[in-house]
């Protein structure tokens, strides 16, 4: 039984590992998360780089979705890797997946482009689903680094689910186009708003 108290990074990691191992159920975790949230609201004592948002993602651990649950095994594995401070993978010579603990959180990430998602771009990337803002939008996202610039791809699961937003900390359109090329996307599917 999970104690109803705010988790630290290590306790949150243990809960995610137990979920992956099947030693605790999604139902038990959902009940625990809701009870802790009732006590703490948005004041969980974990920084973003140590899993703050993963705690809130567990609010939807039981949510059904086509093919199973909205939060897939793959997402929980990504949470675990991030909490363990595993480095992201190199996807291409200049394209690197970054986990949240690796990010410089100071720069603003501006919307750079809207990508028409005809080919399910996110399925090819090592991102994850969850809730990463207080407005509780369900999204899938992937942090990438291209030529020393940070980018974020976000797919929202609402009326905008047919598109992926590209955000970045650089307004250099040529670099953004280079990253889109590195992803293997057709530029005709991209509407740049830089």
C-alpha positions in Angstrom: 0.0 0.0 0.0 1.3 3.4 -0.9 1.5 6.0 1.9 -0.4 9.2 1.2 2.5 11.6 1.4 4.3 13.8 -1.1 7.0 11.8 -3.0 10.6 12.7 -3.5 12.4 11.8 -6.7 13.5 8.3 -5.4 10.0 7.4 -4.2 8.5 8.5 -7.5 11.1 6.4 -9.3 10.2 3.4 -7.2 6.5 3.8 -8.0 7.2 4.0 -11.7 9.5 0.9 -11.5 6.9 -1.0 -9.5 4.3 -0.1 -12.2 6.6 -1.4 -14.9 7.2 -4.6 -12.9 3.5 -5.1 -12.3 4.0 -5.2 -8.5 1.5 -2.4 -8.1 -1.6 -1.7 -10.2 -2.5 1.4 -12.2 -5.6 1.6 -10.0 -3.5 1.7 -6.8 -1.3 4.4 -8.2 -4.2 6.5 -9.4 -5.8 6.3 -6.0 -2.6 7.3 -4.3 -1.9 10.2 -6.7 -5.4 11.6 -6.2 -5.0 11.4 -2.4 -1.6 13.2 -2.5 -2.9 15.8 -4.9 -5.9 16.5 -2.5 -3.3 17.3 0.2 -0.7 19.2 -1.8 -2.4 20.5 -5.0 0.5 21.9 -7.1 3.1 22.1 -4.3 4.8 18.7 -4.7 8.4 19.2 -3.4 10.1 17.9 -6.6 11.8 20.1 -9.2 10.8 19.7 -12.8 14.2 18.2 -13.6 13.5 15.4 -11.0 10.0 14.4 -12.0 7.6 17.1 -10.9 5.4 16.6 -13.9 5.6 12.8 -13.8 3.7 12.8 -10.5 0.9 14.8 -12.2 0.9 12.5 -15.2 0.0 9.6 -12.9 -3.4 11.4 -12.5 -4.3 9.8 -15.9 -2.6 6.4 -15.4 -5.9 4.6 -15.7 -7.3 6.6 -18.7 -8.3 4.2 -21.5 -7.1 5.0 -25.0 -7.3 3.1 -28.3 -4.8 0.2 -27.9 -4.8 0.2 -24.1 -4.1 3.2 -21.9 -3.2 6.8 -22.8 0.0 6.4 -20.7 1.7 3.4 -22.4 4.5 1.2 -21.1 6.8 3.1 -23.4 5.9 6.4 -21.5 6.5 4.8 -18.1 9.9 3.5 -19.4 10.8 7.1 -20.5 9.8 8.5 -17.1 12.1 5.9 -15.5 15.0 6.7 -17.8 14.6 10.4 -17.1 14.4 9.8 -13.3 17.5 7.7 -13.5 19.3 10.5 -15.3 19.9 8.3 -18.4 21.2 10.4 -21.3 19.0 10.7 -24.4 19.9 8.8 -27.6 21.6 10.1 -30.7 19.1 9.9 -33.5 21.2 11.3 -36.3 24.7 12.9 -36.6 23.2 16.2 -35.5 20.0 15.2 -33.9 19.9 14.2 -30.2 17.1 13.2 -28.0 17.3 15.0 -24.6 15.5 14.1 -21.4 14.1 16.8 -19.1 17.1 16.6 -16.6 19.4 17.5 -19.5 17.5 20.7 -20.5 18.4 24.3 -20.1 15.1 25.5 -18.8 15.9 29.2 -19.0 15.4 30.0 -22.7 11.9 30.7 -23.9 10.7 28.2 -26.4 8.8 30.0 -29.2 6.4 28.4 -31.6 8.4 28.0 -34.8 6.2 25.8 -37.0 3.1 23.7 -37.3 3.7 20.3 -38.9 0.8 18.4 -40.6 1.1 15.0 -39.0 0.2 12.6 -41.9 2.9 10.1 -40.9 2.5 9.9 -37.1 5.8 11.6 -36.5 5.7 11.0 -32.7 5.6 7.2 -33.1 9.1 7.4 -34.6 10.6 9.5 -31.8 11.6 8.6 -28.2 9.2 11.0 -26.6 6.5 10.4 -24.1 2.9 11.2 -23.3 1.7 12.9 -20.2 0.5 16.2 -18.6 3.2 18.8 -18.5 1.2 22.0 -17.8 -1.3 23.0 -15.1 -4.0 23.3 -17.6 -3.8 19.5 -17.7 -3.7 19.1 -21.5 -2.8 15.5 -22.5 0.1 15.6 -24.9 3.0 13.7 -26.4 6.3 15.5 -26.5 9.9 15.0 -27.5 12.8 17.2 -26.6 15.5 17.4 -29.3 18.8 19.1 -29.8 20.0 20.1 -33.3 23.2 22.0 -33.9 23.4 23.0 -30.2 19.8 24.4 -30.2 17.0 23.0 -28.1 13.7 22.1 -29.8 10.4 20.6 -28.5 7.9 18.7 -30.6 4.4 18.6 -29.1 1.3 16.7 -30.2 -1.9 17.6 -28.4 -4.7 15.0 -28.1 -7.6 17.2 -28.8 -9.0 18.9 -31.9 -5.4 19.6 -32.9 -4.3 16.0 -32.9 -3.6 16.0 -36.7 -0.6 18.4 -36.2 2.6 18.6 -34.2 3.9 21.9 -32.9 7.6 22.7 -33.2 9.0 25.0 -30.5 12.5 26.2 -30.1 14.9 28.5 -28.3 16.2 29.9 -31.6 14.4 31.8 -34.2 16.9 30.7 -36.9 14.6 29.4 -39.7 17.5 27.7 -41.5 18.3 25.7 -38.4 14.7 24.8 -37.9 14.5 23.7 -41.6 17.6 21.6 -41.1 16.1 19.9 -38.1 12.9 19.2 -40.0 15.1 17.6 -42.8 17.0 15.6 -40.1 13.6 14.2 -39.0 12.9 13.1 -42.6 9.9 15.3 -43.0 8.6 16.7 -46.2 8.8 20.5 -46.0 5.4 20.8 -47.7 3.9 19.5 -44.5 5.5 22.3 -42.4 4.0 25.8 -42.0 6.8 27.9 -40.5 5.6 30.8 -38.3 9.0 32.2 -37.3 
